[in-house]
Structure formats: structure tokens, C-alpha cells
């Protein structure tokens, strides 16, 4: 983060910021299905949780998001309910759609894409007499 401290007259002060670029992305699960309502926001560059800039959005019905004034390259945090948060995803604002895959959270059997392992235990039973 850059800070500016002014101790003089600011009449001739001119700040020039780089022009924003188009950031496009799509958030999907392990089976490439869109995640509706996933949150994408600026990631903190350090452990003190301060952010270089404030920006946040949610994905639409197709799992897509866009921002037309993004920095050229930046790290973002991406999260969705029921999925493991990705706290540092580097995205390039070059106008192309970038896909972000999130892994489902929960028990290990559910984390595997479309596969579930089940252990069946047989309970010992005694034969019953039928007289």
C-alpha cells in the first residue's frame, strides 16, 4: 500500500492512476458446474488484513463475474458456502475469462468429485430358531 503525506500546498498536486482493465472470471466446482453467489474480493497482501483496495462482488447464475476497472494483475480471495476458500488467487485483468475451481468442503468421502467410498460393516447376528 502506498501512503502520501502532504505538508505543503496542494494546489498543483496531480495524481495519475493507471487505467482500469477488464477482469472476467467464472467460479466452478470440481465437476465444472457454476457456483452461484460465490464471493470474489481483493485479497490482503499481508497478515495484518489490510487491503490494497476495496472491491467485492458475487457470481451470477452462470458462476460468472466481471469488473471493468480492475488493476492489471492482482490477488483475490474466492469463497462459496460449502467450499474451501481460496485466499490468494492471482488473476489477470486482460479481458479473457479465467476459471477458478473450488473444492467442496466436508467429510473426505464427499470431497472426491462424484465418487463416494462407503465401508460396510457386517454386524454379527445369531441364528434364531424357528420351531
C-alpha positions, 0 to 999 in steps of 0.5 A: 500500500502506498501512503502520501503525506502532504505538508505543503500546498496542494494546489498543483498536486496531480495524481495519475492512476493507471487505467482500469482493465477488464477482469472476467472470471467464472467460479466452478466446482470440481465437476465444472458446474457454476457456483452461484453467489460465490464471493470474489474480493481483493485479497490482503497482501499481508497478515495484518488484513489490510487491503490494497483496495476495496472491491467485492462482488458475487457470481451470477447464475452462470458462476460468472463475474466481471469488473471493468476497472480492475488493476492489471494483475492482482490477488483475490480471495474466492469463497462459496458456502460449502467450499474451501476458500481460496485466499490468494488467487492471482488473476489477470485483468486482460479481458479473457475469462479465467476459471477458478475451481473450488473444492467442496468442503466436508467429510473426505468421502464427499470431497472426491468429485462424484465418487463416494467410498462407503465401508460396510460393516457386517454386524454379527447376528445369531441364528434364531430358531424357528420351531 
